[in-house]
């Protein structure tokens, strides 16, 4: 392999591949400065931070854990109380309690996912 200036061996010279003289150091310095200026403008535009959505990581981890636990427990308790009330009203013990405790469990898990932000990651039309 040969160096960048290979005009004696039939190579092409110049930036566009056409034969000609090499640019002087001042021309190269001016082109480098122009490239640095335009690159600085592009980098400045790219470094503008995008507005953030509500970030759950900024909350304290303990506070988030207590909130998620409260969401789950409240769902199960409300479901169990509704089931107990239906059992007492219709005298169908234990079926109302069993069914509505399971419904409360599902509601608690759904509320936990919604509170943690995991439920928003799926887009519409995905399963």
C-alpha positions, 0 to 999 in steps of 0.5 A: 500500500502506498501513502495518501499522495500517490500521484507518481504511481498513477493515483488520483489526487485532490479531494474529488479524485480529479488531478490537481495540486494539493490544498495548502495548509491554510486552506485545510485549516480553514476547511477544518474550522468550518467543519468544526463550526458546523459540527458544533451547531449540530451537536448543540441541537442534538443535546437539547433534552427532550421533556420527560414524562412522569418518572416513577424512579424519582420517587423514593423506592420505599414510598413506591413499595408502600403505595403498591402494597396498599393498592394490592391489599385494598383491592383484595379487601374490597373484593372480599368485603363485597363477597361477604356481603353478597354471601350474607344477603343471598345466603350462598356462603362461601361462593360470593366470598371466593369469587369476589376475593379472586376479582379483588385479587385481579383488581389489586394486581391491575392497580399495582401495574397502573400505579407503577407505570408498567401498564402504560408501556403496551401500546394500543392493539398489542396483547 
